[in-house]
């Protein structure tokens, strides 16, 4: 499967990088980024291995999956031969609120 980072996920990574370096240092960012890269490799090899995010189960959005990577969630969509990564966020973050803000800003 080909993995594509959408612009929203790229912005998430930049924000995560800035936050971790500022608050915890470059070593923490490097460790976190390594875990994310490992998770993306897993997604690429086994896209159906992720589970449907709890917040999306009631929407019957079975094409969306997530993997936990350290303290981060990677939300992605499986479509034909491609995997689209939509979100990379802290596991403690309110995913419903984040998705609603993204939907509103896209309009």
C-alpha positions, -999 to +999 in steps of 0.1 A: +000+000+000+011+035-007+010+058+023+001+095+017+003+121+045-024+147+040-016+183+046-035+182+080-012+153+092+019+172+080+008+202+101+001+179+130+036+165+128+051+200+127+031+211+156+040+179+176+077+185+168+076+221+179+057+212+211+080+183+221+112+201+214+101+232+233+088+213+263+109+181+264+139+185+241+151+170+209+157+135+222+121+132+231+111+144+197+135+120+180+122+090+200+086+100+193+093+105+156+110+071+154+079+054+169+057+073+144+078+061+115+076+025+128+039+028+130+036+042+095+057+012+082+032-011+100+003+007+084+019+004+050+024-034+054-008-042+072-034-014+068-063-033+082-044-040+115-055-007+130-088-006+148-117+017+140-115+048+163-141+047+189-152+082+180-160+071+144-176+037+151-212+050+152-207+068+118-201+034+101-168+048+088-151+015+085-125+028+061-110+049+089-085+032+113-061+042+140-028+029+155-013+041+188+023+052+185+038+060+219+016+088+232+002+096+197-027+084+176-024+081+139-058+082+122-058+070+086-082+060+058-078+029+037-090+035+001-082+010-027-044+008-029-037+039-008-036+048+028-043+084+036-030+097+070-054+124+082-044+130+119-014+126+141-023+137+176-016+131+213-037+103+227-051+126+254-064+151+228-102+154+222-104+138+187-141+147+182-133+184+189-103+183+166-123+168+137-151+193+142-126+222+141-111+208+109-144+204+093-155+239+101-122+254+089-124+235+056-157+252+048 
